[in-house]
Amino acid sequence: DLEQIRNYSEKTAQRFCSKGEWVWLKRQPDLNKAWIQIWTMKEAWLKYRGIGLRVDLRDLDFTAALENASAQKEITVLEHGQTHTACIYSYFIEDFWMSVCGKEKVKNHVLHLL
Protein backbone atom coordinates (compact mmCIF):
# COMPACT_ATOMS: atom_id res chain seq x y z
CA ASP A 1 0.00 0.00 0.00
CA LEU A 2 1.24 3.48 -0.82
CA GLU A 3 -0.32 6.58 0.71
CA GLN A 4 0.59 10.24 0.58
CA ILE A 5 1.10 11.84 3.98
CA ARG A 6 -2.00 13.87 4.82
CA ASN A 7 -3.50 15.57 7.83
CA TYR A 8 -4.07 13.31 10.78
CA SER A 9 -7.66 12.93 11.99
CA GLU A 10 -8.00 11.78 15.59
CA LYS A 11 -11.57 10.62 14.96
CA THR A 12 -10.51 8.44 12.04
CA ALA A 13 -7.47 7.03 13.85
CA GLN A 14 -9.59 6.06 16.85
CA ARG A 15 -11.97 4.15 14.54
CA PHE A 16 -9.18 2.00 13.12
CA CYS A 17 -6.34 1.74 15.70
CA SER A 18 -6.00 -1.05 18.22
CA LYS A 19 -5.42 0.07 21.82
CA GLY A 20 -1.68 -0.55 21.49
CA GLU A 21 -1.42 1.31 18.20
CA TRP A 22 -3.31 4.24 19.71
CA VAL A 23 -0.82 4.48 22.58
CA TRP A 24 2.10 4.24 20.14
CA LEU A 25 0.55 6.85 17.84
CA LYS A 26 0.04 9.40 20.61
CA ARG A 27 3.77 9.19 21.53
CA GLN A 28 4.95 10.06 18.01
CA PRO A 29 6.29 13.55 17.18
CA ASP A 30 4.67 13.58 13.71
CA LEU A 31 1.09 12.31 13.96
CA ASN A 32 0.51 12.69 10.20
CA LYS A 33 3.37 10.33 9.28
CA ALA A 34 2.68 7.94 12.15
CA TRP A 35 -1.01 7.55 11.30
CA ILE A 36 -0.29 6.87 7.62
CA GLN A 37 2.32 4.29 8.62
CA ILE A 38 -0.30 2.42 10.67
CA TRP A 39 -2.86 2.69 7.87
CA THR A 40 -0.50 1.41 5.15
CA MET A 41 0.57 -1.54 7.32
CA LYS A 42 -3.06 -2.53 7.87
CA GLU A 43 -3.87 -2.12 4.16
CA ALA A 44 -0.79 -4.14 3.13
CA TRP A 45 -1.81 -6.94 5.51
CA LEU A 46 -5.39 -7.00 4.21
CA LYS A 47 -4.18 -7.13 0.61
CA TYR A 48 -1.68 -9.88 1.44
CA ARG A 49 -4.40 -11.94 3.10
CA GLY A 50 -6.92 -11.12 0.36
CA ILE A 51 -9.64 -10.23 2.85
CA GLY A 52 -10.27 -6.56 2.10
CA LEU A 53 -12.02 -4.36 4.63
CA ARG A 54 -14.30 -7.12 5.92
CA VAL A 55 -12.66 -7.10 9.35
CA ASP A 56 -12.65 -4.63 12.20
CA LEU A 57 -9.26 -2.99 11.74
CA ARG A 58 -8.96 -2.43 15.50
CA ASP A 59 -8.62 -6.22 15.76
CA LEU A 60 -5.40 -6.11 13.71
CA ASP A 61 -2.65 -4.97 16.07
CA PHE A 62 0.68 -3.86 14.59
CA THR A 63 2.09 -2.32 17.78
CA ALA A 64 5.07 -4.71 17.99
CA ALA A 65 6.00 -4.00 14.36
CA LEU A 66 5.64 -0.24 14.89
CA GLU A 67 7.97 -0.34 17.88
CA ASN A 68 10.59 -2.23 15.84
CA ALA A 69 12.83 0.38 14.15
CA SER A 70 13.82 -1.95 11.29
CA ALA A 71 12.19 -1.38 7.89
CA GLN A 72 11.71 -5.16 7.55
CA LYS A 73 9.61 -6.68 10.31
CA GLU A 74 8.38 -10.18 10.99
CA ILE A 75 4.81 -9.92 12.24
CA THR A 76 2.24 -12.16 13.84
CA VAL A 77 -1.38 -11.08 13.55
CA LEU A 78 -4.39 -12.61 15.25
CA GLU A 79 -7.23 -12.73 12.76
CA HIS A 80 -10.58 -14.31 13.69
CA GLY A 81 -8.92 -16.37 16.42
CA GLN A 82 -6.16 -17.69 14.15
CA THR A 83 -2.53 -16.60 14.23
CA HIS A 84 -0.86 -15.69 10.93
CA THR A 85 2.77 -14.73 10.39
CA ALA A 86 4.31 -12.73 7.58
CA CYS A 87 6.90 -10.07 6.88
CA ILE A 88 6.07 -6.42 6.44
CA TYR A 89 8.32 -3.80 4.88
CA SER A 90 7.56 -0.21 5.76
CA TYR A 91 9.26 2.85 4.27
CA PHE A 92 8.91 6.63 4.28
CA ILE A 93 9.68 8.05 0.82
CA GLU A 94 9.49 11.84 0.45
CA ASP A 95 5.80 12.65 1.06
CA PHE A 96 4.62 9.04 1.00
CA TRP A 97 4.54 6.01 3.27
CA MET A 98 4.76 2.58 1.66
CA SER A 99 4.13 -0.77 3.32
CA VAL A 100 4.36 -4.14 1.60
CA CYS A 101 3.47 -7.48 3.15
CA GLY A 102 4.82 -10.87 2.06
CA LYS A 103 5.28 -14.42 3.27
CA GLU A 104 9.02 -14.43 4.00
CA LYS A 105 11.91 -12.12 4.77
CA VAL A 106 13.84 -11.05 1.72
CA LYS A 107 17.63 -11.14 2.00
CA ASN A 108 19.36 -7.93 1.02
CA HIS A 109 16.11 -6.15 0.26
CA VAL A 110 16.69 -2.87 -1.51
CA LEU A 111 14.07 -0.41 -2.68
CA HIS A 112 14.82 1.17 -6.04
CA LEU A 113 12.85 4.22 -7.14
CA LEU A 114 13.05 5.66 -10.62
C-alpha positions in Angstrom: 0.0 0.0 0.0 1.2 3.5 -0.8 -0.3 6.6 0.7 0.6 10.2 0.6 1.1 11.8 4.0 -2.0 13.9 4.8 -3.5 15.6 7.8 -4.1 13.3 10.8 -7.7 12.9 12.0 -8.0 11.8 15.6 -11.6 10.6 15.0 -10.5 8.4 12.0 -7.5 7.0 13.8 -9.6 6.1 16.9 -12.0 4.2 14.5 -9.2 2.0 13.1 -6.3 1.7 15.7 -6.0 -1.0 18.2 -5.4 0.1 21.8 -1.7 -0.6 21.5 -1.4 1.3 18.2 -3.3 4.2 19.7 -0.8 4.5 22.6 2.1 4.2 20.1 0.5 6.9 17.8 0.0 9.4 20.6 3.8 9.2 21.5 5.0 10.1 18.0 6.3 13.5 17.2 4.7 13.6 13.7 1.1 12.3 14.0 0.5 12.7 10.2 3.4 10.3 9.3 2.7 7.9 12.2 -1.0 7.6 11.3 -0.3 6.9 7.6 2.3 4.3 8.6 -0.3 2.4 10.7 -2.9 2.7 7.9 -0.5 1.4 5.1 0.6 -1.5 7.3 -3.1 -2.5 7.9 -3.9 -2.1 4.2 -0.8 -4.1 3.1 -1.8 -6.9 5.5 -5.4 -7.0 4.2 -4.2 -7.1 0.6 -1.7 -9.9 1.4 -4.4 -11.9 3.1 -6.9 -11.1 0.4 -9.6 -10.2 2.9 -10.3 -6.6 2.1 -12.0 -4.4 4.6 -14.3 -7.1 5.9 -12.7 -7.1 9.4 -12.7 -4.6 12.2 -9.3 -3.0 11.7 -9.0 -2.4 15.5 -8.6 -6.2 15.8 -5.4 -6.1 13.7 -2.6 -5.0 16.1 0.7 -3.9 14.6 2.1 -2.3 17.8 5.1 -4.7 18.0 6.0 -4.0 14.4 5.6 -0.2 14.9 8.0 -0.3 17.9 10.6 -2.2 15.8 12.8 0.4 14.2 13.8 -2.0 11.3 12.2 -1.4 7.9 11.7 -5.2 7.5 9.6 -6.7 10.3 8.4 -10.2 11.0 4.8 -9.9 12.2 2.2 -12.2 13.8 -1.4 -11.1 13.6 -4.4 -12.6 15.3 -7.2 -12.7 12.8 -10.6 -14.3 13.7 -8.9 -16.4 16.4 -6.2 -17.7 14.2 -2.5 -16.6 14.2 -0.9 -15.7 10.9 2.8 -14.7 10.4 4.3 -12.7 7.6 6.9 -10.1 6.9 6.1 -6.4 6.4 8.3 -3.8 4.9 7.6 -0.2 5.8 9.3 2.9 4.3 8.9 6.6 4.3 9.7 8.0 0.8 9.5 11.8 0.5 5.8 12.6 1.1 4.6 9.0 1.0 4.5 6.0 3.3 4.8 2.6 1.7 4.1 -0.8 3.3 4.4 -4.1 1.6 3.5 -7.5 3.2 4.8 -10.9 2.1 5.3 -14.4 3.3 9.0 -14.4 4.0 11.9 -12.1 4.8 13.8 -11.0 1.7 17.6 -11.1 2.0 19.4 -7.9 1.0 16.1 -6.1 0.3 16.7 -2.9 -1.5 14.1 -0.4 -2.7 14.8 1.2 -6.0 12.9 4.2 -7.1 13.1 5.7 -10.6 
